[in-house]
């Protein structure tokens, strides 16, 4: 779930038909890399950079619902953004919507303040 409520504008990314099940794509949105993943017909959007070593997650491997970062093999559940290995991490999730004309749009969720 998103850490905070997004309040900025939605940004158009691509047509929904351009994303195949099991696909992931990277987009530049508001100077941030956003990873868009389609699994089981659902589209999810997260920060596109691994929180471990700042590697682009689109370069990783998606096996079912588990995304593995190419650098140090950190793994994330792409349905929730929660880390599988190691545990205790979570990708920042962004709000996604599909417009009536079939466009995928995303709204960036604010970053959670550091403690």
N, C-alpha and C positions, 0 to 999 in steps of 0.2 A: 504494500500500500504506500502511496506517496507520504513523505514525511511532513509536508505542509501543503496547504491548498494553493494551487496555481491561480494566479490572477492576471497574467499577461495575455496577449493575443494568441490565438491559434495560428500556427504556421503550416501552410500546405507543403507536403513532402512529395507525394507521388500518388498515382492511381492505385487503388486497392488491388486491382488485377495484376499489377506489376510485382507483387509480393506473392511468392508461392509458399505453400506450407513447408516448414522446415528452413525457410530462407531467413537471412538476416542482412540488413543493409545499414550503412552508416550515413548520416546526414549532418551537415553543419547548420545548427539552429542557434541564433543569437550568440555566435562565437563559441558555442559548445558542441562537442561531438555527441550526437544522439544515436544510439543503437536501436533499430527497429527490428523486431523479431515476430514472425508469424508461426504459431504452433496451434494445431488443432483448430484452424480457422480463426483464431483470435490473434489480434495484433497488440503487442506490448512495446513500450518505449522506455529506455533506461539511459543513464549516462553511458557513453560509449568508451570510456576509459576505465581500465581495471584499477581499483583502489589500492592495489598492492604496489605495482611498479609503473603505473601510468602508461600501460601498453594498450593500444587500440583493440577492443574486444572483438571487432568484426574480423580480425585476423585469426581469431581462435576457431575452435571446432564446436559445432552444435550437433549433439547426439541426442535425439529425442527432445527432452525438456532440459537437458543439462548443457550449459555452455562452459567450455574449458578454455581459459586464457592460454595463448601460445607461449608466453614467457616462462611462467613458473607453475602452470597447470592449476591455478585457482579455479574452482568450479562454482557456478551459480545456477539456480533453478530459474529458468526464464519466465515461468508463470508468476513468480513472486519477487524475483530479484534477490532473494536470500541466498547467501553462500552455503554451499554443500560441503566444500572442503577447501580451506578450513571453515569452521562454523564461526558465527559471530559478526559477519560482515553483511552488508546489504547495499545493492545498487540503488541509487536514487531513481525512482520511477517517475515518468512524466505522463500527463494526461493525454489520451489518444481518443480521437473521434473520427468517424467515417461520415462524410457529407452525403447529402441526398444524391449528388452526382458522382459518387464513388471515389472521392479523394480522401487520402489519409492525411489527417492534420494532427499536430502535436502542440501542446502547451507546456512550456518548461515549468517544472516545479521548483520553487525556491530551495536553495541549499539550506540544510539544517545548520544552525550555528554550532560551532565547536564549543565544547565545555571548557 
